[in-house]
Amino acid sequence: MSADEGYSNHPEKDKSEDFFSQEEQGHVTHDMKSPFNGIVGLTEAMKMMVKDEVKKKRLTLINRAGSRYCGMVEENVVSDKLGRGWMKVVKTDVRLGAVVEEVVELM
């Protein structure tokens, strides 16, 4: 059976392609982010229990990596929505100094 044949019987077939792809996108995004949200939550909990500062730093690195991954998935979704005209870009200021301080703190 080809992909087209399998799709011909799909209950969502009559809905617009944009609606279907947006719905599908939501499922994929959720499936990609869920494991990393679990890692972020677990490392947060472990940081509260650990006394060793070196271990806390390592947990912080894992935590931030998981958070960054979730952010990248979200950015891909936003990028797609921008491309389809579902969202608009708004210019905002960024406090670069705070970001640099955070990186230096982890070193």
SEBA-376390 format. One record per atom (N, C-alpha, C): z, y, x; residue number from 1; atom name. Coordinates in Angstrom, 3 decimals. Each point is the difference from the previous one (the first is absolute). Layout:
REM residues N
- pz	py	px	seq	atom
- Z	Y	X	NUM	CA .
...
REM end
This chain:
REM residues 107
- pz	py	px	seq	atom
- 0.000	-1.178	0.858	1	N .
- 0.000	1.178	-0.858	1	CA .
- 0.000	1.232	0.897	1	C .
- -0.870	0.933	-0.297	2	N .
- -0.055	1.237	0.784	2	CA .
- 1.090	0.958	-0.471	2	C .
- 0.235	1.028	0.799	3	N .
- 0.999	1.012	-0.367	3	CA .
- -0.399	0.698	-1.288	3	C .
- -1.299	0.272	-0.168	4	N .
- -0.471	0.667	-1.219	4	CA .
- 0.229	-0.864	-1.230	4	C .
- -0.226	-1.306	0.130	5	N .
- 0.215	-0.897	-1.133	5	CA .
- 1.474	-0.036	-0.385	5	C .
- 0.877	-0.048	0.987	6	N .
- 1.432	-0.016	-0.268	6	CA .
- 0.462	1.285	-0.658	6	C .
- -0.582	1.114	0.388	7	N .
- 0.378	1.298	-0.559	7	CA .
- -0.530	0.172	-1.413	7	C .
- -1.098	-0.677	-0.344	8	N .
- -0.607	0.199	-1.322	8	CA .
- 0.947	-0.395	-1.125	8	C .
- 0.965	-0.871	0.261	9	N .
- 0.961	-0.416	-1.026	9	CA .
- 1.347	0.708	0.118	9	C .
- 0.108	0.928	0.924	10	N .
- 1.274	0.688	0.229	10	CA .
- 0.325	0.899	-1.192	10	C .
- 1.274	0.000	-0.473	11	N .
- 0.374	0.815	-1.170	11	CA .
- -0.161	1.506	0.204	11	C .
- -0.012	0.460	1.236	12	N .
- -0.126	1.433	0.277	12	CA .
- -1.457	0.435	0.182	12	C .
- -0.939	-0.921	-0.153	13	N .
- -1.404	0.262	0.311	13	CA .
- -0.555	1.220	-0.734	13	C .
- 0.397	0.193	-1.250	14	N .
- -0.568	1.094	-0.794	14	CA .
- 0.600	1.361	0.325	14	C .
- 1.092	0.032	0.736	15	N .
- 0.588	1.280	0.381	15	CA .
- -0.836	0.617	1.106	15	C .
- 0.135	1.298	0.162	16	N .
- -0.803	0.680	1.021	16	CA .
- 0.349	-0.515	1.390	16	C .
- -0.961	0.068	0.904	17	N .
- 0.208	-0.472	1.368	17	CA .
- 1.109	0.792	0.685	17	C .
- 0.078	1.312	-0.247	18	N .
- 1.041	0.820	0.618	18	CA .
- 1.389	-0.442	-0.442	18	C .
- 0.145	-0.290	-1.308	19	N .
- 1.309	-0.418	-0.501	19	CA .
- 0.403	-1.319	0.642	19	C .
- -0.931	-0.928	0.014	20	N .
- 0.307	-1.324	0.536	20	CA .
- 0.351	0.080	1.479	20	C .
- -0.760	0.762	0.756	21	N .
- 0.273	0.074	1.431	21	CA .
- 1.330	0.707	0.265	21	C .
- 0.353	0.963	-0.821	22	N .
- 1.281	0.691	0.176	22	CA .
- 1.151	-0.970	-0.292	22	C .
- -0.164	-0.806	-1.037	23	N .
- 1.033	-0.978	-0.344	23	CA .
- 0.130	-1.050	1.106	23	C .
- -1.132	-0.496	0.458	24	N .
- -0.002	-0.974	1.091	24	CA .
- 0.642	0.594	1.254	24	C .
- -0.333	1.240	0.262	25	N .
- 0.530	0.683	1.179	25	CA .
- 1.526	0.056	-0.052	25	C .
- 0.536	0.229	-1.162	26	N .
- 1.452	0.038	-0.161	26	CA .
- 0.645	-1.334	0.349	26	C .
- -0.629	-1.087	-0.426	27	N .
- 0.532	-1.333	0.310	27	CA .
- -0.049	-0.283	1.498	27	C .
- -1.127	0.320	0.614	28	N .
- -0.159	-0.243	1.437	28	CA .
- 1.005	0.834	0.791	28	C .
- 0.138	1.270	-0.371	29	N .
- 0.943	0.881	0.686	29	CA .
- 1.415	-0.551	-0.099	29	C .
- 0.383	-0.420	-1.182	30	N .
- 1.340	-0.556	-0.208	30	CA .
- 0.201	-1.240	0.863	30	C .
- -0.993	-0.887	0.011	31	N .
- 0.108	-1.237	0.780	31	CA .
- 0.076	0.268	1.499	31	C .
- -0.642	1.050	0.462	32	N .
- 0.032	0.323	1.427	32	CA .
- 1.315	0.667	0.402	32	C .
- 0.551	0.817	-0.892	33	N .
- 1.195	0.765	0.348	33	CA .
- 1.301	-0.775	-0.207	33	C .
- 0.031	-0.920	-0.946	34	N .
- 1.253	-0.684	-0.352	34	CA .
- 0.712	-0.659	1.179	34	C .
- -0.694	-0.792	0.827	35	N .
- 0.724	-0.620	1.124	35	CA .
- 0.590	1.036	0.958	35	C .
- -0.725	1.079	0.215	36	N .
- 0.487	1.010	0.939	36	CA .
- 1.134	0.815	-0.602	36	C .
- -0.018	0.209	-1.310	37	N .
- 1.140	0.659	-0.640	37	CA .
- 1.248	-0.869	0.140	37	C .
- -0.175	-1.318	-0.056	38	N .
- 1.114	-0.919	0.220	38	CA .
- 0.554	0.129	1.406	38	C .
- -0.886	0.100	0.980	39	N .
- 0.421	0.163	1.398	39	CA .
- 0.754	1.311	0.172	39	C .
- -0.517	1.058	-0.608	40	N .
- 0.655	1.308	0.094	40	CA .
- 1.410	-0.079	-0.591	40	C .
- 0.128	-0.602	-1.161	41	N .
- 1.313	-0.121	-0.634	41	CA .
- 0.965	-0.859	0.797	41	C .
- -0.504	-1.106	0.524	42	N .
- 0.847	-0.903	0.776	42	CA .
- 0.481	0.654	1.291	42	C .
- -0.885	0.706	0.683	43	N .
- 0.422	0.656	1.243	43	CA .
- 1.000	1.117	-0.273	43	C .
- -0.154	0.687	-1.121	44	N .
- 0.992	1.027	-0.370	44	CA .
- 1.370	-0.638	-0.187	44	C .
- 0.039	-1.125	-0.711	45	N .
- 1.274	-0.687	-0.235	45	CA .
- 0.595	-0.507	1.313	45	C .
- -0.838	-0.548	0.868	46	N .
- 0.483	-0.526	1.281	46	CA .
- 0.538	1.113	0.892	46	C .
- -0.639	1.169	-0.043	47	N .
- 0.474	1.126	0.818	47	CA .
- 1.423	0.395	-0.372	47	C .
- 0.368	-0.164	-1.259	48	N .
- 1.350	0.354	-0.441	48	CA .
- 1.043	-0.982	0.530	48	C .
- -0.423	-1.242	0.253	49	N .
- 0.942	-1.035	0.444	49	CA .
- 0.097	-0.107	1.518	49	C .
- -1.027	0.419	0.718	50	N .
- -0.059	-0.172	1.451	50	CA .
- 0.755	1.124	0.698	50	C .
- 0.798	-0.364	0.990	51	N .
- 0.760	0.994	0.769	51	CA .
- -0.719	0.394	1.291	51	C .
- -0.741	-0.922	0.577	52	N .
- -0.700	0.213	1.269	52	CA .
- -1.122	1.032	-0.178	52	C .
- 0.062	1.075	0.784	53	N .
- -0.969	1.094	-0.120	53	CA .
- -1.422	-0.420	0.376	53	C .
- -0.137	-0.897	0.973	54	N .
- -1.333	-0.476	0.396	54	CA .
- -0.639	-0.760	-1.161	54	C .
- 0.794	-0.850	-0.644	55	N .
- -0.512	-0.755	-1.149	55	CA .
- -0.346	0.939	-1.152	55	C .
- 0.815	1.018	-0.211	56	N .
- -0.285	0.978	-1.055	56	CA .
- -1.320	0.713	0.257	56	C .
- -0.243	0.349	1.268	57	N .
- -1.254	0.665	0.355	57	CA .
- -1.192	-0.902	-0.275	57	C .
- 0.137	-1.275	0.355	58	N .
- -1.085	-0.955	-0.250	58	CA .
- -0.248	-0.174	-1.490	58	C .
- 1.067	-0.076	-0.767	59	N .
- -0.149	-0.094	-1.454	59	CA .
- -0.662	1.254	-0.558	59	C .
- 0.341	1.142	0.568	60	N .
- -0.623	1.257	-0.422	60	CA .
- -1.496	-0.027	0.283	60	C .
- -0.385	-0.529	1.161	61	N .
- -1.426	-0.104	0.335	61	CA .
- -0.730	-0.899	-0.998	61	C .
- 0.606	-1.144	-0.326	62	N .
- -0.608	-0.916	-0.975	62	CA .
- -0.101	0.685	-1.353	62	C .
- 1.078	0.676	-0.383	63	N .
- 0.046	0.702	-1.280	63	CA .
- -1.108	1.044	-0.103	63	C .
- -0.142	0.789	1.026	64	N .
- -1.011	1.062	-0.032	64	CA .
- -1.409	-0.562	0.045	64	C .
- -0.193	-1.102	0.724	65	N .
- -1.324	-0.632	0.031	65	CA .
- -0.374	-0.502	-1.394	65	C .
- 0.952	-0.616	-0.693	66	N .
- -0.250	-0.453	-1.370	66	CA .
- -0.301	1.161	-0.930	66	C .
- 0.749	1.070	0.153	67	N .
- -0.233	1.199	-0.822	67	CA .
- -1.367	0.606	0.285	67	C .
- -0.380	0.027	1.286	68	N .
- -1.317	0.544	0.356	68	CA .
- -1.121	-0.853	-0.585	68	C .
- 0.174	-1.317	0.039	69	N .
- -1.016	-0.881	-0.573	69	CA .
- -0.163	0.277	-1.492	69	C .
- 1.113	0.104	-0.709	70	N .
- -0.067	0.309	-1.436	70	CA .
- -0.690	1.339	-0.220	70	C .
- 0.286	0.954	0.869	71	N .
- -0.649	1.306	-0.092	71	CA .
- -1.497	-0.090	0.234	71	C .
- -0.414	-0.849	0.947	72	N .
- -1.436	-0.160	0.264	72	CA .
- -0.714	-0.629	-1.193	72	C .
- 0.633	-0.972	-0.634	73	N .
- -0.591	-0.611	-1.194	73	CA .
- -0.163	1.070	-1.073	73	C .
- 1.039	0.794	-0.188	74	N .
- -0.050	1.068	-1.005	74	CA .
- -1.071	1.026	0.346	74	C .
- -0.142	0.332	1.287	75	N .
- -1.036	0.953	0.414	75	CA .
- -1.396	-0.531	-0.288	75	C .
- -0.199	-1.302	0.162	76	N .
- -1.298	-0.585	-0.332	76	CA .
- -0.294	0.117	-1.487	76	C .
- 1.019	-0.207	-0.815	77	N .
- -0.169	0.143	-1.447	77	CA .
- -0.343	1.445	-0.339	77	C .
- 0.731	0.929	0.598	78	N .
- -0.247	1.422	-0.249	78	CA .
- -1.410	0.376	0.444	78	C .
- -0.411	-0.500	1.155	79	N .
- -1.340	0.281	0.515	79	CA .
- -1.065	-0.467	-0.984	79	C .
- 0.193	-1.186	-0.551	80	N .
- -0.949	-0.517	-0.983	80	CA .
- -0.009	0.869	-1.256	80	C .
- 1.182	0.394	-0.453	81	N .
- 0.083	0.841	-1.202	81	CA .
- -0.646	1.360	0.229	81	C .
- 0.165	0.543	1.204	82	N .
- -0.665	1.269	0.327	82	CA .
- -1.513	-0.171	-0.053	82	C .
- -0.478	-1.106	0.566	83	N .
- -1.433	-0.268	0.010	83	CA .
- -0.582	-0.146	-1.391	83	C .
- 0.784	-0.513	-0.928	84	N .
- -0.470	-0.189	-1.376	84	CA .
- 0.230	1.246	-0.868	84	C .
- 0.684	1.000	0.574	85	N .
- 0.274	1.209	-0.764	85	CA .
- 1.212	-0.115	-0.904	85	C .
- 0.824	-1.024	0.199	86	N .
- 1.186	-0.198	-0.831	86	CA .
- 1.164	0.859	0.461	86	C .
- -0.088	0.546	1.218	87	N .
- 1.050	0.849	0.560	87	CA .
- -0.635	1.165	0.735	87	C .
- 0.785	1.036	0.230	88	N .
- -0.452	1.162	0.769	88	CA .
- 0.946	0.210	1.184	88	C .
- -0.517	0.588	1.076	89	N .
- 0.800	0.280	1.195	89	CA .
- 0.703	1.342	-0.166	89	C .
- 1.285	0.034	0.376	90	N .
- 0.783	1.231	-0.021	90	CA .
- 0.533	0.225	1.414	90	C .
- -0.225	1.183	0.535	91	N .
- 0.442	0.320	1.357	91	CA .
- 1.504	0.283	0.002	91	C .
- 0.726	-0.641	0.948	92	N .
- 1.435	0.243	0.156	92	CA .
- 0.341	0.113	1.483	92	C .
- 1.088	0.684	0.281	93	N .
- 0.466	0.140	1.376	93	CA .
- 0.744	-1.265	0.429	93	C .
- -0.094	-0.316	1.282	94	N .
- 0.690	-1.153	0.568	94	CA .
- 0.917	0.489	1.111	94	C .
- 1.234	-0.498	0.010	95	N .
- 0.950	0.359	1.058	95	CA .
- -0.183	-0.978	1.152	95	C .
- -0.918	0.298	0.878	96	N .
- -0.327	-0.881	1.117	96	CA .
- 1.184	-0.192	0.939	96	C .
- 0.799	1.036	0.174	97	N .
- 1.166	-0.095	0.879	97	CA .
- 0.951	-1.103	-0.434	97	C .
- 0.214	-0.142	-1.300	98	N .
- 0.897	-1.040	-0.514	98	CA .
- -0.550	-1.389	0.300	98	C .
- -1.305	-0.153	-0.091	99	N .
- -0.628	-1.288	0.303	99	CA .
- 0.171	-0.336	1.477	99	C .
- -0.231	0.973	0.862	100	N .
- 0.142	-0.210	1.444	100	CA .
- 1.451	-0.337	0.345	100	C .
- 0.947	0.711	-0.590	101	N .
- 1.420	-0.274	0.250	101	CA .
- 0.362	-1.429	-0.387	101	C .
- -0.545	-0.463	-1.109	102	N .
- 0.268	-1.361	-0.462	102	CA .
- -0.516	-1.030	1.008	102	C .
- -1.183	0.228	0.541	103	N .
- -0.576	-0.914	0.990	103	CA .
- 0.835	0.006	1.277	103	C .
- 0.375	1.179	0.467	104	N .
- 0.802	0.113	1.226	104	CA .
- 1.348	-0.692	-0.185	104	C .
- 0.581	0.136	-1.170	105	N .
- 1.293	-0.612	-0.298	105	CA .
- -0.051	-1.523	0.152	105	C .
- -1.136	-0.592	-0.308	106	N .
- -0.131	-1.457	0.073	106	CA .
- -0.251	-0.515	1.412	106	C .
- -0.328	0.888	0.925	107	N .
- -0.322	-0.440	1.368	107	CA .
- 1.237	-0.188	0.842	107	C .
REM end
